[in-house]
Amino acid sequence: MTAWMTLWTILLAGGALGMVGLLLLVTAGAIRELKESLAELSAGVADSSDSEQASP
């Protein structure tokens, strides 16, 4: 391989690895946010059911 082909191959491999890393980071962040939202919603449902039982 020539130097340009080697450089181009390295750049392509680095870009592919970067895209995979970015995809993993975005996926992990989305899962974390969904878990936090679910915890907040669960806490809100528990609070509303507690307040409904205490009202009457």
N, C-alpha and C positions, 0 to 999 in steps of 0.2 A: 504494500500500500504506500501511496505517497503521503507526504506530510499533510496535505490538504484533506485527503480522505480520512486520515487518522484524526485530525482535528474535528472534522465534520461528524465523524462517528462518536467521538467523545462528547461533543455538544448535543447531539441527538440523544445519547444515553443519559446525559445529565438532565436534559429537559424532560425526558420521560420519567426519570426518578423524581424530579421536582414536582411533576404533575401528580404522581402517585402519592407523594408526601403531602401535597396540598389537599388532595382528595381525602386522605386519612385524617388530616387536621380538621377539615370542615365537617366531616362525618362525626368525629369525636365531639366537636363543639355542638353540633346539632343534637346529638344524643344527650349531652349534658344539659342543654337548654330544655329539651323535652322532659327530662327527669325532674328538673327544677319546677317547670310549669305544672307537671302532674302533682308534685308535692304541695305546691301552693293551692291547686284546685282541691286536693284532698283535705288540706287544712281548712279551706273555706267551706267545704261541705260539712266537715265535722263541726265547725263553729256555728254554722247556720242551723244544724240539727240540734245542737246544744241550746241555742237561743230559742228555738221553737219549743223545746221541751220545758224550758224555764218560764216561758211567757204565760201559759194558761194556769 
